[in-house]
Amino acid sequence: MNVASLSIGRDGRVLGLIGLGHGLSHFYQLIFAPLIIVWHADLGVSYAVLGAVLTIFTLAGGVAQMPAGVAVDRWGARPILVGGLVLSGLAFAAMGSVTSVWQLFVLAALAGVGNAVFHPADYAILNSSINPARMGKAFSLHTFAGHLGGALAPATMAILIGWGAGLGGWRFAMWVVGAFGIVCAIILMLQGGILRDEHHEATDDTRKKAKNAFSWKENVELLLSPAMMALFMFFLVASLASGGIAAFSQVVNVQLHGITLEAAGTALSAFLFASTGGILLGGVAADKTSRHDAQAAIAFFTCAVIFALVAVFPMHEVVLIALFAVAGLAHGMIRPARDMMVRALAPKGTAGRAFAWASTGMSIGSAVAPIMFGIMIDMGAMSGYYWVIAAFNLLAILTVTSTRWVRRAPAEQPAE
């Protein structure tokens, strides 16, 4: 099959199907905030215990990420993606019938495992189904769909809980969002003929050889190769650089710059909204250049300079909001470039594992950042908080440079 001959209409259908699943994945990740409030009242357990439900969901997803990537490369992305949707949908629907927090723990673990399939499966499908000339925009729209799904989650859950007040309230809401996951799985099954991946395109002979090649030794060698370790560190450091902004920038800006909490919240919102715009702009830029490492490096440098300025100089709230918006725009432009670098460095037949491994680095960074920056804030290191974020952005440039170096390694061939 000549992928370059794929039409815009076909690419749009692929993106619509994959974007639907990715949006639901992020939606599921962000439904817990309103639920914890009603669970606390209805189930009579502490917020700390309910917080553990979210922790279990996140940890299960992180642990299952690499096995999901291996499964995608071995058996194909489509069945793994549909299976993940079914598992997540059933688990969240079942949460509507729980009678104890222990049942929530088990179901959160199952939902996390189901949610782990999206990145390796989605990227494996996009890598083989989308015209390469539009791949940067495809990656950016895929990421945008995830952000949109997450943004819709809190308000949607509040509405569903209100609408279903006479039908069980939050229980009704869980049945609905769980059922929607099953509906999405059915849609992907019915329309899945246009979703291709490297396993689907392989011949019976190459598929048999690939199956025989899957061993612990082969997988470990792949993941510890210079190319895959460069990608892992890139995602890890990038998530450390951004993780602290979402968690603690409001606290630090109030204390460091003496602005109101409302202004600090506006600055964070400006960062997040501009980041979404940067994702779309970055997708267009990624299709116009082969130097995706340079695109990411320039964006990281921009963020480093901005956060160093915020650490040094007193900021009026208007100036701070404007700087956060610029930083958010630069941060968003990193995402499509990042995904294009994974695509270029992943050897043929390893897209699922490559994206899963890189996403594992991102998950670790996202988990470590709030704890690390929380300790700094407890110590009163307010300006130090921004200096560390700036340093992580500069360190991220080094990881980007390393991907440029390992690109020349003869053992690593681009996954076209």
WOLIN-V970731 format. One record per residue. RES is the residue in one small letter. PSI is psi in radians with two decimals (NA if undefined). D_FIRST is the distance of its C-alpha to the first C-alpha in Angstrom with 1 decimal. Layout:
[[RES	PSI	D_FIRST] [RES	PSI	D_FIRST]]
This chain:
[[m	2.33	0.0] [n	1.80	3.8] [v	-0.55	6.0] [a	-0.33	8.9] [s	-0.06	8.6] [l	2.41	9.4] [s	2.83	13.0] [i	-0.66	16.1] [g	-0.73	16.9] [r	-0.76	13.9] [d	-0.70	14.6] [g	-0.70	18.2] [r	-0.75	17.7] [v	-0.83	16.0] [l	-0.65	18.8] [g	-0.77	21.4] [l	-0.82	20.6] [i	-0.67	20.4] [g	-0.62	23.3] [l	-0.84	25.4] [g	-0.72	25.2] [h	-0.68	25.9] [g	-0.72	28.8] [l	-0.63	30.2] [s	-0.85	30.0] [h	-0.57	32.2] [f	-0.84	34.3] [y	-0.58	35.2] [q	-0.44	36.1] [l	0.34	38.7] [i	-0.12	40.4] [f	-0.51	43.0] [a	-0.92	45.3] [p	-0.49	46.8] [l	-0.66	46.7] [i	-0.63	48.8] [i	-0.85	51.6] [v	-0.56	51.8] [w	-0.70	51.3] [h	-0.72	54.2] [a	-0.69	56.4] [d	-0.68	55.3] [l	-0.22	54.8] [g	0.69	57.6] [v	2.83	55.9] [s	2.82	56.0] [y	-0.58	53.5] [a	-0.76	53.0] [v	-0.73	52.0] [l	-0.58	49.6] [g	-0.54	48.2] [a	-0.46	47.4] [v	-0.79	45.1] [l	-0.68	42.9] [t	-0.76	43.2] [i	-0.75	42.1] [f	-0.80	39.1] [t	-0.78	38.1] [l	-0.73	38.8] [a	-0.72	36.9] [g	-0.69	33.8] [g	-0.75	34.2] [v	-0.64	34.8] [a	-0.12	31.9] [q	-0.88	29.4] [m	-0.78	28.6] [p	-0.63	28.5] [a	-0.72	26.1] [g	-0.72	23.8] [v	-0.77	24.2] [a	-0.68	23.4] [v	-0.80	20.2] [d	-0.49	18.9] [r	-0.74	20.3] [w	-0.08	19.7] [g	2.66	17.0] [a	-0.64	17.7] [r	-0.88	18.0] [p	-0.59	20.9] [i	-0.71	22.6] [l	-0.80	22.4] [v	-0.73	23.8] [g	-0.70	26.4] [g	-0.71	27.6] [l	-0.76	28.1] [v	-0.82	30.0] [l	-0.81	32.1] [s	-0.80	33.0] [g	-0.80	33.8] [l	-0.72	36.0] [a	-0.80	37.7] [f	-0.65	38.6] [a	-0.70	39.7] [a	-0.47	41.9] [m	-0.42	43.5] [g	-0.16	45.1] [s	0.22	47.2] [v	2.70	48.4] [t	-0.09	52.1] [s	2.79	52.2] [v	-0.45	50.5] [w	-0.61	49.6] [q	-0.63	47.3] [l	-0.68	45.7] [f	-0.84	45.2] [v	-0.80	43.3] [l	-0.60	41.2] [a	-0.67	40.4] [a	-0.77	39.2] [l	-0.73	36.8] [a	-0.67	35.6] [g	-0.71	35.0] [v	-0.77	32.9] [g	-0.65	30.8] [n	-0.26	30.5] [a	-0.25	29.3] [v	-0.30	25.7] [f	-0.85	24.6] [h	-0.92	24.1] [p	-0.69	22.1] [a	-0.81	20.0] [d	-0.84	19.6] [y	-0.59	18.5] [a	-0.69	16.1] [i	-0.83	14.3] [l	-0.69	14.8] [n	-0.57	13.5] [s	-0.25	9.9] [s	-0.37	10.1] [i	2.46	11.9] [n	2.17	11.5] [p	-0.50	13.1] [a	-0.33	15.7] [r	0.27	17.0] [m	-0.68	16.8] [g	-0.79	20.6] [k	-0.62	21.5] [a	-0.78	19.3] [f	-0.71	21.2] [s	-0.71	24.4] [l	-0.60	24.0] [h	-0.80	23.2] [t	-0.72	26.4] [f	-0.71	28.3] [a	-0.68	27.5] [g	-0.79	29.0] [h	-0.71	32.1] [l	-0.75	32.6] [g	-0.72	32.5] [g	-0.70	35.1] [a	-0.55	37.2] [l	-0.31	37.5] [a	-0.95	38.5] [p	-0.82	42.3] [a	-0.71	43.2] [t	-0.76	41.2] [m	-0.71	42.9] [a	-0.72	46.3] [i	-0.79	45.8] [l	-0.69	44.6] [i	-0.71	47.6] [g	-0.81	49.9] [w	-0.62	48.6] [g	0.39	48.8] [a	-0.65	52.3] [g	-0.06	53.7] [l	0.29	50.8] [g	-0.02	51.0] [g	-2.02	50.0] [w	-0.50	47.7] [r	-0.75	47.0] [f	-0.73	45.7] [a	-0.72	43.5] [m	-0.69	41.9] [w	-0.72	41.3] [v	-0.87	39.6] [v	-0.55	37.3] [g	-0.77	36.5] [a	-0.61	35.7] [f	-0.60	33.4] [g	-0.69	31.3] [i	-0.73	31.0] [v	-0.76	30.1] [c	-0.68	27.3] [a	-0.73	26.0] [i	-0.73	26.2] [i	-0.77	24.3] [l	-0.60	21.4] [m	-0.73	21.6] [l	-0.59	21.5] [q	0.12	18.8] [g	-0.12	16.7] [g	-0.40	13.9] [i	-0.06	12.2] [l	1.92	12.9] [r	2.75	10.3] [d	3.07	11.5] [e	-0.62	11.3] [h	-0.73	13.3] [h	-0.63	11.2] [e	-0.19	8.0] [a	2.67	10.7] [t	2.90	12.1] [d	-0.65	15.6] [d	-0.83	17.2] [t	-0.58	15.8] [r	-0.68	16.5] [k	-0.73	20.0] [k	-0.72	20.6] [a	-0.71	19.7] [k	-0.73	22.0] [n	-0.40	24.8] [a	-0.23	24.5] [f	1.90	25.4] [s	2.84	29.1] [w	-0.73	31.5] [k	-0.80	31.9] [e	-0.71	28.2] [n	-0.71	27.9] [v	-0.76	31.1] [e	-0.68	30.2] [l	-0.86	27.0] [l	-0.50	28.9] [l	0.10	31.8] [s	2.71	29.8] [p	-0.70	30.9] [a	-0.84	27.6] [m	-0.61	27.7] [m	-0.62	31.4] [a	-0.75	31.2] [l	-0.73	28.8] [f	-0.83	31.2] [m	-0.63	34.2] [f	-0.90	32.6] [f	-0.66	32.0] [l	-0.91	35.4] [v	-0.69	37.4] [a	-0.70	35.7] [s	-0.53	36.5] [l	-0.66	40.0] [a	-0.63	40.4] [s	-0.42	39.4] [g	-0.67	40.7] [g	-0.47	44.4] [i	-0.86	44.1] [a	-0.63	43.1] [a	-0.74	45.7] [f	0.05	48.8] [s	-0.58	48.6] [q	-0.78	50.8] [v	-0.82	53.5] [v	-0.74	53.6] [n	-0.62	53.7] [v	-0.78	56.6] [q	-0.64	58.6] [l	-0.67	57.6] [h	-0.03	57.7] [g	0.50	60.1] [i	2.97	58.0] [t	2.82	57.9] [l	-0.62	55.5] [e	-0.74	54.2] [a	-0.68	53.4] [a	-0.69	51.8] [g	-0.65	49.6] [t	-0.68	48.7] [a	-0.75	47.7] [l	-0.74	45.3] [s	-0.69	43.9] [a	-0.72	43.4] [f	-0.81	41.5] [l	-0.77	39.2] [f	-0.72	38.6] [a	-0.59	38.1] [s	-0.70	35.6] [t	-0.76	33.5] [g	-0.66	33.7] [g	-0.56	32.8] [i	-0.81	29.6] [l	-0.75	28.4] [l	-0.68	29.8] [g	-0.56	28.3] [g	-0.71	24.8] [v	-0.78	25.3] [a	-0.66	26.9] [a	-0.50	24.1] [d	-0.21	21.6] [k	-0.02	24.2] [t	2.65	24.9] [s	-0.12	23.5] [r	1.17	26.9] [h	-0.47	26.4] [d	-0.68	29.2] [a	-0.70	31.5] [q	-0.80	30.7] [a	-0.71	31.6] [a	-0.75	34.6] [i	-0.71	36.1] [a	-0.75	35.8] [f	-0.74	37.4] [f	-0.71	40.2] [t	-0.80	40.9] [c	-0.73	41.3] [a	-0.77	43.5] [v	-0.78	45.8] [i	-0.82	46.2] [f	-0.47	47.1] [a	-0.72	49.5] [l	-0.73	51.2] [v	-0.54	51.5] [a	-0.53	53.0] [v	-0.79	55.6] [f	2.44	56.8] [p	2.41	58.3] [m	2.26	56.0] [h	2.59	56.9] [e	-0.61	54.8] [v	-0.76	53.3] [v	-0.74	52.3] [l	-0.78	50.9] [i	-0.75	48.7] [a	-0.74	47.4] [l	-0.69	46.6] [f	-0.63	44.8] [a	-0.75	42.7] [v	-0.75	41.7] [a	-0.69	41.0] [g	-0.72	38.9] [l	-0.79	36.8] [a	-0.73	36.3] [h	-0.72	35.5] [g	-0.62	32.8] [m	-0.30	31.1] [i	-0.60	30.7] [r	-0.95	28.3] [p	-0.67	25.1] [a	-0.72	25.9] [r	-0.82	26.5] [d	-0.62	23.1] [m	-0.58	21.3] [m	-0.67	23.4] [v	-0.79	22.4] [r	-0.72	18.7] [a	-0.56	19.6] [l	-0.32	21.9] [a	2.13	20.2] [p	2.73	19.1] [k	2.29	15.7] [g	0.11	15.9] [t	0.31	19.0] [a	-0.73	18.1] [g	-0.85	20.2] [r	-0.66	23.1] [a	-0.86	23.0] [f	-0.58	23.3] [a	-0.74	25.8] [w	-0.77	27.9] [a	-0.73	28.0] [s	-0.51	28.9] [t	-0.72	31.6] [g	-0.72	33.2] [m	-0.71	33.2] [s	-0.71	34.9] [i	-0.80	37.5] [g	-0.72	38.4] [s	-0.55	38.6] [a	-0.62	40.9] [v	-0.64	43.1] [a	-0.86	43.6] [p	-0.66	45.8] [i	-0.84	48.1] [m	-0.86	48.4] [f	-0.53	49.1] [g	-0.70	51.3] [i	-0.74	53.5] [m	-0.74	53.8] [i	-0.68	54.9] [d	-0.52	57.4] [m	-0.09	58.8] [g	0.27	59.2] [a	1.23	56.7] [m	-0.89	55.6] [s	-0.57	54.9] [g	-0.55	53.6] [y	-0.85	50.9] [y	-0.56	49.5] [w	-0.69	50.0] [v	-0.73	47.9] [i	-0.75	45.1] [a	-0.71	45.3] [a	-0.70	45.3] [f	-0.63	42.2] [n	-0.68	40.4] [l	-0.69	41.5] [l	-0.61	40.5] [a	-0.57	37.0] [i	-0.67	36.8] [l	-0.68	37.5] [t	-0.63	34.7] [v	-0.75	32.4] [t	-0.65	33.8] [s	-0.58	33.1] [t	-0.55	29.4] [r	-0.63	29.5] [w	-0.81	31.3] [v	-0.28	29.2] [r	-0.47	26.0] [r	-0.08	27.4] [a	2.24	27.8] [p	-0.39	26.0] [a	-0.30	25.2] [e	2.04	23.0] [q	2.41	19.5] [p	2.51	17.6] [a	1.49	14.9] [e	NA	12.0]]
